[in-house]
């Protein structure tokens, strides 16, 4: 059943798309309302009729997921050579016409915070403002509690050494390590690095601490790749937890949106300087 697979893929953070026949006339393999769901890798469930129609819908759904755009495809099945897209044509003799609407369903980005202390608490508040789901993982019951984080989508109280088996992470999971000790930070980082789906791993700490942790992991054969941002955050904060958290969430939003840390500001003062420096009478 396509709906069961769709729910399963969404819960796993798998990018997918729904292809729906929105109009059908004449003789067609499937009628209006028939659906097929497709993952970004091309796995399908359900059907919009099989054959060339379904094959083209599958290929265009994969593109729609990559581009995050909706698509409408029209098919003539009346024996003529019908150009569906600039690259793809179809020739079928069923006798009818079909219109298929493709809608990508991408997982919503979330913040996963390992450590519910002062900075983690402030990060949760910023997530609320930005309407970004977040989860909390801490080994201390007083910091991993629904009372402390009432808006968290999940609060997990488990030893950090059980991270891999205790929480499901996906391509939409932006992870921040803020535990109450460098040993716990190292345990978290080593486990998160093994999950190749995670797009971002931020870790708090001084440059010295970060270098030691990285060297420790590499000495055990681990690979510290470009997903790691440590010390974490943009350079906009002082030592206050709220400002450190602001630098972290700003960095994550910047990366999600493929943004830039530049100012929007127009340098009006430079124009004024040019004008004021012109010789009198010129």
Secondary structure, DSSP 8 states (H G I E B T S, - for coil): -HHHHHHHHHHTT--EEEEEEEEEESS-SS-TT-EEEEETT--EEE-S-SHHHHHHHHHHHHHHHHHT--EEEEEE-SSS-EESSSS-EE---S--EEEEEEEEE----EEEEE--SHHHHHHHHHHHHHT-EEEEEES-TTTS-TTTTTT-SEEEE--GGGHHHH----TTEEEEE--SSHHHHHHHHHHHHT-TT--EEEE---HHHHHHHHHHHHHTT----TTEESS-S-S---S-HHHHHHHHHHHHHHHHTT--S------HHHHHHHHHTS-TT-
